[in-house]
Amino acid sequence: VHAVTAGDALNSAAAQKTCDFSAKAKKAAARAATKLAGTASYVKAINVATARLTAYAVKSQGWVTQALILAAYLQGEGDRRVTEPTSKMTAAVKAAGQVSYASGRVDEVILLLKNAQHRTPSSGLCLSQTKQANSAAAETVTAGCKSTDLTQEIADETDFEQEAKQVFTTSTELTGGANGNCALTAAVLTAYKKDTGNMLLLEGLIEIANTGGFATNNIEKAATETDILKPIASSYTATHNYLSATDTAQTLDADGLEKLLKPDAVGRKLKDTINSFYQYKPAKEENDIKKIATELFKIPADGSDSGFIKALKQAKARVPTRDQADLQLTIQLSYQQLAREEAKALQSLNKKANKKANKKAPDCSNEVSEGSEAYKKAEETCNKLKEAAACNANPICSYNTTESEENKKCKFDAKKATSNGVPVAQAQKKKQILLQRGVQNIKIKQTVKRRMRDKNLVKKLIVDGLRINAKILLF
């Protein structure tokens, strides 16, 4: 082992290690920026897709619930991504700042040793090839420590926690050519007028001995023992894993949405959303949600496009422009186009609602009594409404929520119809009238039989018979 000697030059191998670390560290900020840009792009894609699904729900005849469930899922994803800047992204930005700071500190020390030497080796090298006196280190050794515009750097995927631990270790030898004339490693006592102690560089990673040369011949401390590198060497791996995670596809078109509806993914991805949407208590498990979603979105077992996605791909909207109304795919509309399309659809719904509200009540002569053709038609009309919201919005229908899950459906509601101006005959009253008429007919027949036994009252029977027939005809 080389004895500590004033004027020793820094080992080129040690300089190479530290400068290579610095070169990678200069890319840390670019990596965090790339992740942030990717997150922003994905959140934007989520917002556009949510708007498209909402517009589709406004106009869709049979996929309203499905479109809104997917929109709710995407909105939750967007909210989750937006909260990341306050947690993981914040940590990533701070870590990038610490790594860049460490890079700058390393650069200054190594470049100081490189530049503070005479161009003639024998006159005083401060950076030399390993164990070779008067042999200058190659220019490439310090290439990683050169000044750089960090705003132009391209992201690098280095885990700086592991990198710092490998580079800055007490086994890294500092001394290169011995017994040189490097003024920077001269005796601290005489060269810098320091009475006692050593000269510390990089917070003690490198020490110049009071009597000259490198105090321990090796790097003095591990990376975790200095404030310059400790934040990196102690916890950067978690940030590295976050930055390495692949973001979801940046374009959420119909094909991108279909990935959410694959048989092997839909139960897991939509579990929370569907439980919340239908307010299941207790919450249903992944396998149950998969069955519900499979039926809801019409998902085939072979993984091909679901019924919902097929309908979404075919949905078109007539988007008004200054010159004409172009027919375009809903899933490709921009924010501005979606806003116009939704406004137009809502105006149409409002007109229909106002027209229905202003419509006069039907003629009371057209009563809907149980068993009548009108009653049957009303029942059929209500049964065709599959969505609870649409059912309850109809003036004569109500969605039956008291039945079991499989028997829940839209049914004709006589009480509601009456309150909304649709006259409904009381079936019970009708039955009572018919019953009374039946009793009267029975009494008449009994009278006829009794009087037929009396042969002496033939004339009276004839008269009474005529009267009886007249009464029967009245009913």
Secondary structure, 3 states (H helix, E strand, C coil): CCCCCCCCCEEHHHHHHHHHHHHHHCCHHHHHHHHHHHHHHHHHHHHHHHHHHHHHHHHCCCCHHHHHHHHHHHHHHHHHHHHHHHCHHHHHHHHHHHHHHHHHHHHHHHHHHHHCCCCCHHHCCCEECCCCCCCECCHHHHHHHCCCCHHHCCCCCCCHHHHHHHHCCCCCECECCCCCCCHHHCCHHHHCCCCCCCEEEHHHCEEECCCCCECCCECCCCHHHCCCCHHHHHHHHHHHHHHHCCCCCCCCCHHHHHHHHCCCCHHHHHHHHHHHHHCCCCCCCHHHHHHHHHHHHCCCCCCCCCHHHHHHHHCEEEEECCCCEEEEEHHHCCHHHHHHHHHHHHHHHHHHHHHHHHCCCCCCCCCCCCCCHHHHHHHHHHHCCCCHHHHHHCCCEEECCCCCHHHCCEEECHHHHHHCCCCCCCHHHHHHHHHHHHHHHHHHHHHHHHHHCCHHHHHHHHHHHHHHHHHHHHC
